[in-house]
Amino acid sequence: MAAVTIRNLSEEAHRALKVRAAQHNRSAEAEMRAILEAAVRPEGRLRLGTALSEIGQKHGVTKTDIEALEEISDTRPAEPMRFE
């Protein structure tokens, strides 16, 4: 895991952070992690697996359909391109 040092944080911000952490029953460090995670990984982000699952459900794709596709799929490695 990476470690981060925050320099020149105002006393007011530090106090507010400690209050917020106490309200959430966690340490100031845990509160900072939660704030950073929420900022860079928002709830509304597109989750590819979820999106694909929803599309499959919308169109009635079943596990049997997927198994049938797996049976007929070509598992041989692709031939490399030739530039002649």
Contacts in CASP RR format, 6 or more apart in sequence:
PFRMAT RR
TARGET T0000
AUTHOR 0000-0000-0000
METHOD contacts of the structure
MODEL  1
MAAVTIRNLSEEAHRALKVRAAQHNRSAEAEMRAILEAAVRPEGRLRLGT
ALSEIGQKHGVTKTDIEALEEISDTRPAEPMRFE
6 32 0 8 1.000
14 28 0 8 1.000
17 28 0 8 1.000
17 31 0 8 1.000
17 32 0 8 1.000
18 28 0 8 1.000
20 31 0 8 1.000
21 27 0 8 1.000
21 28 0 8 1.000
21 30 0 8 1.000
21 31 0 8 1.000
24 31 0 8 1.000
24 34 0 8 1.000
26 34 0 8 1.000
END
